[in-house]
């Protein structure tokens, strides 16, 4: 991935859980890759625990919403979006409605990126959604 150091981005990844599933493993890898590329990355989850928590780079922000389910997380996610003001919000496709509702409630101009669980495709989608400078 190209360096993002010249124009640091704040990116939030909302994950319904940190369970050991292939799509979640890909999202955690994506968070770590984005961090190494110079972005400020927050992983936001209804509950912060799970087997993949230890796989996150310690420099990745880990935000526990204190909720039991993704479906009840939209208001807490909106608060995080208001406070952190990311330029991009990435969510798994199955949680797209949570991301859309949270962005609307936060009145955020962040770009919503839907993750498919395929590492290469997700990186391409994030790269395509990045604001262009210059």
Secondary structure, 3 states (H helix, E strand, C coil): CCCCHHHCCEEEEEECCCCCCHHHHHHHHHHHHHHHCCCEEEEEECCCCCCCHHHCCCCCEEEECCCCCHHHCHHHHHHHHHHHCCCEEEEEHHHHHHHHHHHHHHCCCCEEEEECCCHHHHHHHHHHHCCCCC
